[in-house]
Amino acid sequence: SAGITKNITFHSYRRTFATLQAAAGTDIRTIQSIMAHKSITTTQRYIKVVDANKREASKKITLTWKD
């Protein structure tokens, strides 16, 4: 009824959860533990997404100097 046509899998929910946790500032080791990732490099993928989003957001800020 919401008009969503994309196939959303269980893994999609997991990725969203991990990415939102990273965006909220949750420690990477905590996310790793919650997600039960054996390797921290798996968890780092979610952090890279958040870091990229932060970089893009900061590019939109312009500073002007008043004399």
Legacy VTK file of the C-alpha trace (Angstrom):
# vtk DataFile Version 3.0
C-alpha trace
ASCII
DATASET POLYDATA
POINTS 67 float
0.000 0.000 0.000
3.042 2.299 0.421
4.034 1.859 -3.209
7.432 0.353 -2.428
8.455 -1.899 -5.289
12.077 -2.629 -4.345
12.770 -6.118 -3.032
14.009 -5.578 0.531
15.898 -8.513 2.000
16.926 -9.327 5.548
20.464 -8.307 4.591
19.141 -4.873 3.541
17.792 -4.388 7.053
21.138 -5.420 8.551
23.055 -2.996 6.316
20.660 -0.182 7.159
20.946 -0.893 10.878
24.756 -0.918 10.783
24.936 2.252 8.692
22.517 4.091 10.974
24.491 2.987 14.022
27.694 4.307 12.446
25.983 7.588 11.540
24.795 7.913 15.131
28.385 7.620 16.332
28.285 4.109 17.748
31.782 2.697 18.286
32.921 0.435 15.451
33.741 -2.436 17.835
30.243 -2.252 19.265
28.733 -2.409 15.780
31.025 -5.328 14.948
29.828 -7.172 18.046
26.136 -6.493 17.408
26.435 -7.547 13.761
28.533 -10.620 14.693
31.165 -9.776 12.097
34.270 -11.912 12.490
36.439 -9.305 10.794
36.519 -5.594 11.587
37.051 -4.925 7.867
33.496 -6.075 7.203
32.205 -3.518 9.702
34.461 -0.793 8.282
32.457 -0.869 5.054
29.577 0.798 6.881
31.865 3.419 8.386
33.208 4.292 4.915
29.658 4.950 3.725
29.062 7.298 6.648
32.429 9.040 6.156
31.667 9.587 2.474
28.272 11.073 3.370
29.916 13.421 5.885
32.459 14.564 3.292
29.709 15.294 0.775
27.702 17.198 3.378
30.696 19.311 4.389
31.310 20.270 0.745
27.922 21.977 0.748
28.988 24.416 3.457
30.408 27.719 2.330
31.975 30.224 4.654
31.816 33.934 4.069
33.934 36.477 5.882
32.500 39.745 7.111
34.883 42.661 7.358
LINES 1 68
67 0 1 2 3 4 5 6 7 8 9 10 11 12 13 14 15 16 17 18 19 20 21 22 23 24 25 26 27 28 29 30 31 32 33 34 35 36 37 38 39 40 41 42 43 44 45 46 47 48 49 50 51 52 53 54 55 56 57 58 59 60 61 62 63 64 65 66
